[in-house]
Amino acid sequence: MAEIKVKLVRSRICCTPAQRATLDSLGLKRREMVKVHKDCPAIRGMIQKVVHLVAVVD
């Protein structure tokens, strides 16, 4: 199964509570933190909710 690396590139200080919960679900607590997830529609949907805060890296 394919994997996807997600990196938090912007601060979560000015986020809404829903966006913070999404980042918590992705496991991203601090800036520049990178987590590896399975590439599935659920993870892609979470990334889409916070696309302005995260980046998908190689």
Buried (B, 14 or more C-beta within 10 A) or exposed (E): EEEBEBBBBEEBEEBEEEBBEBBEEBEBEEEEBEBEBEEEEEBEEBBEBBEEBBEEEE
